């Protein structure tokens, strides 16, 4: 139960250290012995194992190829608002990107499960690049003729829906690559990989908006989206064809309805237990969105609302460091206990947001609050991998990512309404409630994981 993902969930035999996965072998096949002179896995540093599992190029590719997604929403908001002079239209366009991403991500994940990651990512990269270019052109047309906001919203929606889901699909590859060796090695490698992935998400979702702000303010408001297109059309295909994609073969049945070796006949059905981590990510997104909005209201009385991004980055910093630390937590601290205890701590520490009356005090509160956030994200993704049926990891991982997007939109809307009508203190109650919901869902996940063989 302590192992986040068992080999049965991925049905992909693991590679020897430093090698790529070979084609699927029977489940009974033993792990290959270490090469002569090779250091045993247990004696290597935790994060030093990752390049040996996936190759050195995979980590920077997976990091920077997800940057366009982090730039897209803020870049759209910045460009549309700047060109149209309408905050309302800018907000609607950014919301359309979020809705498109929430709808399109699970579709792309399901297609990746059935057709393989490589073709889906290549097609998504092309479609997304065309959609974002169309968005830029539609915004320019809107600046000259106010009668085409529908074109802006449509292009925004398609841009979000077609955005390549590099982060979730990278997690799927790690789950396959880590599914080898002893149960201890599997748990250690997967905890390390998911810790890194959560940190990579934190870094890109802080770096992306910052890059948008720098490029838009110093050069041109359309440039951030143009840079996002350049990154998408170059880095996403490189990620798509990276040889680790062979670790996740397509799960579509063979001709005649036969099920390929190593896959289960019922793999196409998602169990009800998948709803637990998905709803948990909705709560996590609600926590993020409401915190961002409440911080905007809070900072407006001190350094201006634009300082909210810097405040939010403080929480992201401690969250990223704490996420990395999960790789070193004892394996006896299983997923269920980790989820419940960290989420409960997150809910309790959220109350600190109600106390500060100055910027330094808020920085201190956010720095402390971030500590349980990263571990909760790592744990929820690990639980998602545990309850996902064979051949549907891509669907589940992208559904979790969609949950964050949908929750962020929900939290931003609710937090903004409360901040405007009752002040920032009322808005800070939303992250408290969202974290409490996370803890309750963790209790439900504990029951599910206890029953899982």
N, C-alpha and C positions, 0 to 999 in steps of 0.2 A: 504493500500500500504506500510505502514511502517513496517508491520510484515514480517520478512524475509521468513517464511514458514507458510502457513496456514494449518489447519488440513486436508484440502482436498488434499494436496500434499502428505501426508503420509498415510492417512486413518487408523491411529492407534490411539485409544483413549489413553489418558495419564493416568499414575498411580497416585494414591495418594502419597503424599510425603513419601519417604522411602519404597514404595512398588514397585513391578514389574508390568509391564503392564499386564492387563488381556486380554483375547482374544478379537478381534475386536467387538465393540458394535455398534449399530446404531448411525448414525451421530447426531441424536437428543438427545442422552443420555446425561444427565447432569453430570458434574464433581462431583466425590464423595466429601462429606463434610469432613473437616479436622477431624482427630481423636481427642478425648478428650485431652485437654491439649497441643495440637499441636500448634506451633507458626505459625501465618499466613505467607504466602510466602513473602509478601511484607516487613516483618520486619526482615527477615533473610539476612545475608550477601549474595551478589550475588554468589560468588564462593562456599560458604558453601551449597548452594542449590544443587550443582552438585552431591555430594555423596548421597544425599537424593533421587535424581532422578534415579541414576544408580547403587548405591551401592558403598561402599568404595573400593572394589577390582578392579572395572572397570577402574579407573583412572590410577593406576600404571601399570595394564596390558596393557591398550591401549598405554601408554607411551613407555614402554620397548619392547613391541612386535613389534613396528615399527622400532626399532633400527637396525635390520639386513638389512633392505632396505637402511638405511643411510650408512651402512658399506660396502655394496656390491660393488659399483662402485669403490671407492677408494681402497678397499681391493683387488679387481681384478687387478687394475692398479699396485698396489704395488707388488703383488705376481708375476704377469707375467713379469714385468720389472726386478725384482730381479732375477728370475729364468732364463730368456732368455737373459738378458743383452741388450734387445732391447726396447727402448722407443717407437718405432713405433708399435711393437706388443702389448706392454702394453696399448698404447692409443687405438688401434683397439679393444682390448678385452674390455676395459672400455666402448668404444662406443657401442659395441655389447650388453653389459648389459643395457645401456640406451635405445637403440632401442628396445630390447626385453621387457623392462618395459613399454615403450610407447605403444607398440603393445598389450602386454598381459593384462595390467591393465583394459582397458575397457571390454575386454572379460571376465575377472574374475568378474568385476562389473555386467555385464549383466547376467552371470550365477548365481551370488548371488541374483539378483532380482528375477530370475525365480525359482531357486532351494532352496533359503534360504542361509543365510550367513554361518551357521555352517558347512554343508557338503563341501561347496566350500573352506572355509578356511582350513579345515582339510586336504583335498586332496592337496591343494596348498602347505601347510606346508610340507607334505611328498614329493611331487614332487620337491619342491625347495631344500630341504635338500639333496635329491639324486643328483640333478643337480649341486649343489655347491661342493659336494664331488667329483663328476665326473670332475668338473673344476680343483680342486686341483690335482687329479690324472693325468689329461691331461697336466697340467703345468709341473709336475714332468717328464712326458714322453717327453715333449718338451725340457726340459733341457738336456736330454741325446740324443735325436734325433731331429734335427731341422726340420724334415719332417712332423710334425703333428700340425702345427699352426691352421689348419682348425678345428681340434678337440677342441682346446682351444676356438676358436671363436664360435663354435657351442654350447659348454657348457656354455659359457658366455651369449649367447643369450637366451638359455633356462633358465638359472639362473635368468636373468632379467624378462623374460616373466612369470615365475611361482612364482615370489616373492609375498607373501601374501600382499594384499593392506589393511593393518590394519587401517592406518590413514583415508582414504576416507570412509571405511565402519564404522569406529567409528563415523564419522560425520553423517552418515545415521541413526545410532542408536540414536544419540543425537536429531536429527530432529524429530524422532518418539517419543522419551521420552518427549520432550518439547511441543508436540502438545496437550496440555490439559489446562484447566482453561480458564481464560479470555484472550482476545487478548493482554492485557498488560503483563500478566504473560508469555504467549507464547513468546512474543518478548524479554522480559527480560531474560528468561531462555535460549533461543536459542542464543542470542547475547553473553551471558556469556559462553555457551558451545563452540561456534565457536571461541571466543576469546582464550579460553584455548587451543583448538585444534591447532590453528595457532602458539601459543607459544610452544606447544609440538613439532610441526614440526621444529620450529627454534632450539629448544634445541637439538633434536635428530640429526639434520643435521649439528650441530656444534660438538656434542659429538661423533657421529659416526666416522667421519674422524680423530678426535683426538685420539679416542680409537685405531683405526687402526694404526696410527703412533706410539703410545706407544708400543703396542704389537709387531708390526713388527720390530721396532728398538731395543727393549730390549730383545726379545725372538726369534721369528722366523717369516719370512714373510708370512707363510701359516697359522699362528695362528689366525689372525683376521677373516679369512673366517671360520675356524673351530669353533670359538666362535659364529659367526653369525649362523652357523648350529645349535649349541647347543641352542641358544636363539630361533631360529625358531621352532625347534622340541618340545620345552617345553612351551614357552610363547604363541605362536600363537594358539595351540590347547586350551590352557586355556582361551584365549580371545574368541575363536570360540564357546566354550560351555558355556561361561558366560551367565547367564540367560537373559541378555538384548537382546540377539539375538531374543527372542520371540517377541520383540517390532516391528520387521520387518519381517512379514510373507512373504512367497513366493508369487509371483504375477502370477504364471502360471494358466491358465484357468482350470476349472474343466472338467471332461470327458464330451464329447458331445458338446464341444465348449462353454459351459456356463461360464459366467464370475462370479467369486466369489463375495459375498456380500461385498460392500465397495470399489469395484474396477470398473474402467470405461472401456467400450469396446475398446476405442482408446488408452488405456494406453501404448500399445507397441510402438507407434509412438513417436519419439522425435521431438518436434517443432523446427522450424528454430531458434527461440530465444536462444536455448541452445548454438548455435555457439558463441554468444557474450561472455559469461564467459569462454568458452573453449579457444577462441582466446586471451582473456585477460590473461589467465594463460600461453599461449605461450609467450606473451609479458613479463610476469613476469619472466618466466624462462630465456628468452633472457637477461633480465636485470641482473639476477643473474649470468648467465654464462659469459657474457661479463665483468661484474664487477670483477669476480674472475680472469679472464685471464689478464685484464688490471692491476689489483693489483699485479699480479705476475711480470709483466714487470716493474711496478713502483718500487716495493720493491727490485728488483734485483740490482738496483743502490745504495741501502742503506744497508739493513741487509741481503740481499739474497732473492731469490724468495720464499724460504720456509716460509718467514715471511708473505706471502700473506694470509695464512690461519688465522693467528692471526688478521690481519687487517680486514678480512672479518667477523670474529667473533664479532668485535666491532659493526659493522652494525647489525648483528644478535641480539646482546644484546639489543640495543635500539628498534629494531623492535619488539622483543618479549614483552618488557615492554609496548610499545604502543599498541600492539595487546590485551594485558590484559585490557588496559584502555577502550577498546570499550564497554565492559560490562556496563560501567558507563556513556556512552554518552547519551544525551537526545533522547527519542524516536521520537521527532519531527525532528531530523536530520536523514531523511530517507535514504534508501539504495542508491537511485539515486544521491542525493546531496553528500552523503558521498563518493561514488565512484569517481565522477567527481572532487570534490575539493581535495581529498587526492591524487589522481593520478596526478592532475595538480601541486600540491605542490611537489610531488615526482619528476616530470619532472624538475621543477624549481630548486630544491635542488640538482639534479644530476649535474647541472652545476658547483657545488662546487668542483666536482672531478677534474676539469680542473685547479684549482688554486694552490693546495699544491705543495711545492717544498721540503718538509721535512716530515719525518715520523710522528712527533707530529701533524703537520697541517693536514695530511691525516686522522689521528685518529679522530681529531675533526670534519672533514668534514663527515666522515662515521658515526660518532655518531649522527650527526644532520640528515643525509640522511635517517637513519633507521627509524626515527619517523613516516613518513607516510606509510612505506612499510607494516608493520604488519596490520594496519587498512585496507589497500587496499585488502590484502589477505583475511581477515575476511569477508569483504563486498562482494568480488567476489564469495566466497563459499556460502554466504547467498543468493545472487542472483541466483546462480546455483540451490539452493534448491527451490527457488521461481518459476523458469521457468520449473523445471523438472516435467514431468507428473507423475501421480500416478503409483506406482510400478516400476519406473525407476530411483529412487534416486541413487542406487548403480552404475548404468551405468554412470550417469552424474557426480557423485563425482569422480569416477575413471578416467573419461575422463578429468576432470579438473587436476587431479594429473598427467596424461599423458602429458597434455599440458605443465606443468612445466618442465617435463623431456625432452620433445622434444625441448622446447625453450632453456633450459640450454645447450643442445648440440649445437644448432644453434648459441647461443650467444658466447659460448666458441670458436667455429670455426671462427666466424666472428671477434670477438675481438682479437683472436690470430693472425689472418692474418694481421689485421690493426696494431697491436702492433709490429709485426715483420717487416712490410714494412714502417710504418710511425711513430712508437713510441707509447708510452702508452697514450699520449694525444689524438691521433686519436681513440684509442680503447675505451677511456672513452666517446666518442660521441655515441657509441652504446647504453649504458644504458639510455642516454638522449632521444634518439629516441624511445627506447622501452617504457619508461615511458610516453612519449607523445602519443604513440599509445594506451596505457592504458587509458589515459584521453579521447581520441576520442571514444574508445569503450564504455567508461562510459556514454558519451553523447547518444550513441545509446541505451544503457541499460535504460537510463532515459525515452526514448520514449516508449520502450517495457513495462516497469513497469507502466507507466502512463496509458497505454491501457489495462493492465491486470486487470480483475475484482477483 
